[in-house]
Amino acid sequence: MSQHLGETGAFSNVAYSFQFSAEGIKLDLQVTDSNQFVPVRFENFVWLPEHELQEKLRTIVPLFQGQLPVTGNLADQVSDALQALAIEHHLQGRADYLRTGPQDGPVDGYEYVIDGQAIHIRQIEFPGAGESELDDLKNAARKLSGQDYRRTRIRLEVDKEFLPVYLKRGYLKASFSDAQPKVVEDSPQETLVDLAFPVTPGRQYKLGELLLSGYKVLPVEQLRGLIHLQPGQPANAVEVASDVEAMKKLYGTRGYMAAHIQATPEMNDADSTVKYVFQFDEGGIYKMGDLEIRGLDSKATERMGAAWKLHEGDTYDSGYPQRFVDAAPGLLGGGEQWEIVVHESVEDKDKTVDVSLHFEVKR
């Protein structure tokens, strides 16, 4: 028994002792829990709600409590239990899992899937959504219809497509619960599910105050001119993120390639207002480094190099490569249409920017 417990990986130490008496033998087990447990995700087992699935698995594998050790065979036991549930639901798929984590890094989770069973999304609902947001949510959800259901990928879609519907209207604390799949059609060939994304909009905030801090290089009027927030209007967090990117680009045209701008909302629930604080860390000036031109013959390469006016050691202008690309077809001549890819390699140690231009004829 001690060997079996040790092989699970759930315990860092297993010891035992026997005591003999007239009443029989008493077995004393002493175990120390492992301190390396990581979360578990069930990506596409849609036939039971998450809490019921967890309870079923704990019944079959008592040592499983929602997390797994990074070593041992407990993960395999959970996989076998999941396979048994798949067979119980007459599925053609096979239960499998992956250890997840950064490349060359530690294991940070287990991802379980049912492979070989087509699980497709039919339609999506948003319980808790208001009428003014519902149309935008449905439009954002259209591309998910007919797609394979995978829990992690769906969660990314929530953050990328659904949450901004509320953030742009000033609902800065809006949140979506995990997708709740419901099987609406099941066959050995295909499983169709409807998804519900319960949403909690929270309070709608309007801009009360705008504060800029830490800027030195650019005048405040120029920076404020790039911020679209207006006092008394809903605080559009999506637009704020876009404005921050516009300011970074402006700094880049002055050579400040490492400029960092943090826009922090400070909410006041008493009057549903928010103060946005823009903190600037401008960093240093970067210079033009090496220029590489690929994809052209030697004469055209020489001609492009001569036309490039940002010389090594000049203060870098992040807007110049696009202006050059826009003018390049006229410099090349001929009837070809060119695809020009610009790659900037920012060297923080030397504070330089190497630029590569790759020319390819469009076909």
Secondary structure, 3 states (H helix, E strand, C coil): CHHHHHHCCCEEEEEEEEEEECCEEEEEEEEEECCCEEEEEECCCCCCCHHHHHHHHHHHCCCCCCEEECCCCHHHHHHHHHHHHHHHCCCCCEEEEEEECCCCCCCCEEEEEEECCEEEEEEEECCCCCHHHHHHHHHHHHHHCCCECCHHHHHHHHHHHHHHHHHCCCCCCCEECCCEEEEEEECCCEEEEEEECCEECCCCCEEEEEEEECCCCCCHHHHHCCCCCCCCCECCHHHHHHHHHHHHHHHHHCCCCCCEEEEEEEEECCCCEEEEEEEEECCCCCEEEEEEEECCCHHHHHHHHHHCCCCCCCECCCCHHHHHHHHHHHHHCCCCCEEEEEEEEEECCCCEEEEEEEEEECC
